[in-house]
Amino acid sequence: MPPTVLYSENNYPDDSVERRVYGPNVKIVVPRGATASLADLTDEECAQADGLMILRFKVTERDLARFPKLRFVCRMGVGYDGIDRVACAKRQIVVLNVPDYGTTEVADHAMTLALTLRRGVLLHLESQRADPPAAWRYVNDPLLKRSGVQTFGIVGMGRIATAVALRAKAFNFRVMFYDPYLPNGAELGLGINRAKTLEELLRQTDTLSVHTPLTLETRGMLGLRELSLLPKGAVVVNTARGPIVDIDALATLLKSRHLAGVGIDVIPVEPPVDPVPELVRAYRAREPWTIGRLVITPHSAFYTPQAWDDIRSKGAETMAAALLGKPQNVIAPDSY
């Protein structure tokens, strides 16, 4: 029998792209209706699946028990922290991801957040649409700072972070990064600076951009103690994963004005549920300490119509290669 690929979510109007990629020798199964989790898939659908395509859903050990034939799980995206890879390894299920989509979008988004804050765009927007509007003049605030006198610090130096570093260089920032897993000399190829420790990076950083995957090592790595090492007036941008940065620490430091600005695309629990984090609550309530200094986007940094199409085609190509016995983008079970 031909292998079966089960799409856990019905995200596209047809399966034309999938049929083109897989060819006639792979059966494609797409749920007829909306699904909110893997629990909404039927037992029949799960029993057929040799490959499982995941976009937003988590995959737990309990979920995997419903898939007797499953050989591959493909996360249609870069991050794979929602998949229980230990449980997959026990069942000899290979986990795959799609690392080569949305790189430019996320890099552009990170730089946009940083520059929007550092150029005072939000401060001026809010002051001019106030009732009554502020005087027709610039806002003198520590948030505004020339790029050329700042250090742009990056935590993690993978594909997206590399794209961010090149953009930051183009805006004349002094760029520095911390990534203990990158080989010596990588900084020379990029023409940027390298910090030996996270503390060394933070103490020098005026604008911080976070780009690590979420792992046991990086979860909570930027808490109140670490973020307090940033110079007064620093800006923090996070387009990676919410649990890497303590969102309550961001609120504390922004409210005290130790941080001059914060831009985030990710939060620990998405979408937010009660109790909503203080930073999100205050942002929605337009509390004065957030106005012009805080911007939150709903995990949308990856998105353009072109990137959305890439997720679809590259995800199918990744699964097709695995079914042919040539898996690519394999995530090791011990990488969490």
N, C-alpha and C positions, 0 to 999 in steps of 0.2 A: 504493500500500500504506500502511496506517496506520503511524505511527511506533512504534518499539519502545523500551520502557524496561527496562533490565536491572538488576536488583538483585543486587549482588555477594555479598551475604550473606543467608542464610535466617534472619531474626531473628524473624519473626512467624508465628503458627499458620495464617494464611490471608492472602488478598489482598483482603479485603472493603473495607478503608479505601482502598486504592489504586484499586480499581474504582470506588468512589464518587467519588473525586477526579478521576480521568482520564476517566471516562465510557467509552462503547463504542468510541471511535475511536482508542484507544491500546492497543497490545499490551503486556502486562506479562509479563516473564520472570523467574522466580525459580529459582535452582539447586535441584535436588531434594535434594541432600545438603549436608553441611557443607563450607564452603570456608575455607581458612586464608589465602589470598591470591588475587589476580587470576589467578595461574597455574593455579588449580584450575578456572577457568571453561573450558568447552569452546570450541573454535574456532567451532562453530556458534552458540553463544550470543553470542560476541563479534562475529561477523559481522553479526548482526541489529541491534545496538544503535545507536539514535540518541541515547539518553540513558543515562548510567551513574550509578547511585546508590552512594555510598561511605559507609561508617560508620567502620570501623577500618582499612581497608587503605590502603597507600600506592599511588600511581599514578606510575609512572616512564615515561620515554620508551620504554623497551623494551615496557612493557605496552601503551602506546598504539598500537604498531605492529600489534597484533592486532585493532584496532577500525576497520575501513575506513570505516564510515558515521558514526562518532561525532561529534556536534555539541555535546553538553553533558555536563559532569561535575558532579554535585551532591554536595557533602560534606554529609552529614546531621548537621550540627553547626556549631559556630561556627568552630573552628580549621581552617585549610586548608593547614598547613605540610607535610602529607604528599603533596601533589599537585604534580607538576612543572609549574608554570604556564607556564614558558618553553616547554617541549615542547608543551604544549597550545596556546599561542599560535601556534607554528609550523604546527600542523595546523588552525588556526582553530577550535579547540574552546573553547567558553566555559565558564569555571569559576564555579560558583555555591556559595553556602553557606546555612545556616539560622541567622541571627544572633538570632532572636527566640524561642528556646526556652531553658529552663534558667537564665534570668537570675536569677530569685529564688532558685533552688536553690543556685547557685554563690555568690551573695552571702551567703546564710544560712550556707553551709558555711565561707566565709572568716571571717565573724564568729564562728561557733561555735569554730573553731580558735583564733582570737585570744582569745576570752573564756575558753575552757577553760584555756588556758595562763595568762592574766593573772589569773584568779581562783584559780589554784592548784588547780583541780579534780583534775588528774592527780596533783599532789604529794600531796594529801590522800588520794586513792584509794589510791595506792601505799603510803603510810605506814600506813594503817589496815588494809590486808590483808597487811601484812608479818607474818612469823613470827619473834618475837612482834610484835604490832602496836605502833605508836608510842603515846606518851601521848595521852590524849583531849584534844587541844588543837590550836590552829592551828599551821601551819608558818610560821615567820618566814623569808622568803626574798625576794631581790630580784625574783623572778618576779611576786610579787603587788604590784600597783600600782593606785592609784585611777585610774579612767578619766579623771576630770576634770582630772588633772594631767599627762596624757599627750598627746603629739601622735601621731595616727594618720596615718601617711604612706602614700600610695597612688601606685604607679607605673603610669601609664596611666589615662585617664579616659574609657573607653567605657561601654557600657550596664551591664555588670556592675559596673564600678568605681563608677559613679554610684549604683547600688543599695547598694553597700557604704558609700559616703560617707554616704548618708542614714541607714543603720543605725548607723554609728559616731557620727554626730551625735546620734542618739537616745539613745545610751549616754553622752553628754556628753564624748566625746573632742573635742579640738581637731583638726580634720581639715585636712590639707594634701596636695596632689598635685603630681606633675610629669608634664606631657604637652605636649611642644613643638608638637604638631599641633592642639591645641585652640584655637579662636579666643579672642582677648582678651575678657575679660568673662564667660566661661563660669563662672568661680568665683563671680561675683556672683549669678548665678541660683541657684546651689546654696548660697550662704552659707558657703563654705569658703575656705581659703587656698590660694595657688598659689606654688610654688617656681619660680624662673627656671631653675635647673639641678638636675640629679640630685644633685650634691654638696650643694647647699643643703638639699634635702629630707632626705637621709640624715643629715646632721649634727644635724637637729632631731627626728628620728623615734624614738619609743619603741617603737611597734608598726608594722611595715611589712607591707603587703599588696600583692602583685604581680598586675597585671591587664593586661599588654601582650600583644599577639599575638606569636608567634614569627616574627621576620623576620631578615634579615641584620644589621639594626641592633641588634636586641634580643638576639640570641643571645650569651650570655655577658656581658650588660651588667652583671650584679651578680656580680662576682668577689670575690676576697679583699680587694683594695684597696678596692673600693666598700663592701662589707659592713663592713669595719673602721671606716668613717666613722660607723657607727651608734654612739650612746652605749652605754657598757658597761651590760649588763642589758637590752638591746633584745630584742624578739621579731620573728621573720620568719615570714610566712605566704605560701605560694605555691600558688595554685589555677589558675594560668595554663598555662604550659608548662615542663617540666623544664629544658631547655637555657638558659632565660633566667637562671637562678641557678646558680652554681657549687656543686654539691652537696658537693664535697670541702671547699670553703671553709666551708660551713655546719657540717660536721663539726668542722673545726679550731676554729672560733670558739665552737661549743657546748661542745666538750671543754675549752677554755681558760676557759670561763665569761664570755667577752666577750659572747656571746649568752646570755640567760637561758632562752630557749625557742625552739623551731622547730616549725612545723606545715606539712606539705606534702601535697598531693594528687597531685603530679606529680613524676616523676623523668626524667632524660635519656633512658633507654631503658626502655620499658614493654612487657611485664613485665620486671623486672630479670633480667639474665643475668650469668653469670660473666665477669669479676670483678665481683661485686656491690659497689656503692658502699659505702664505709666507714660512711656514715650509716645505710644500710639494714641492713648486716651487724650493726652494734652495736645497733641497735634490736631486731632479731630475737633477738640474743643477750642482750638485757636487761642490757647493760653499765651500770654505775652512773651514768655521766655522761649517759645518755639517760633514765633513769627519772624520770617525772613532768615531763620537760622537752621531750620529743620525741613528736610524734604523726604517723603516716604513714597516709594513707588511699589506696586503690588507684585513683586517678583516678575517684572516685565522686562528686565534688562535684555533678556535673550531675544525678545520678539521683534521681528519684522516679517512681512509676508514671505520674504525670501528665506529667512531662517526657518519659518514654520514648514515651508516646503522641503528644506534640507533635512529637518528632523524626520520627515516621512520617507524620503528617498534614501538617505544614508542609513536610517534604521533598518529599512528593508534590505539594503545591500549588506549590512553587517550580519543580519540573521541568515541571509542566503549563503554567505561565505561559510558560516558555521555549519549549516546543513550539508554543504558540499565537503565538509571535512577540513576546511581551511579557516578556522575561527580567527578573527582579528579583534582588537580592542578588548582582550580578555582581562577581567579584573581578578586579581589573586584573592583567594578567600581570607588571607591573613592581612589584607591591606586596610582593614577597618581600625 
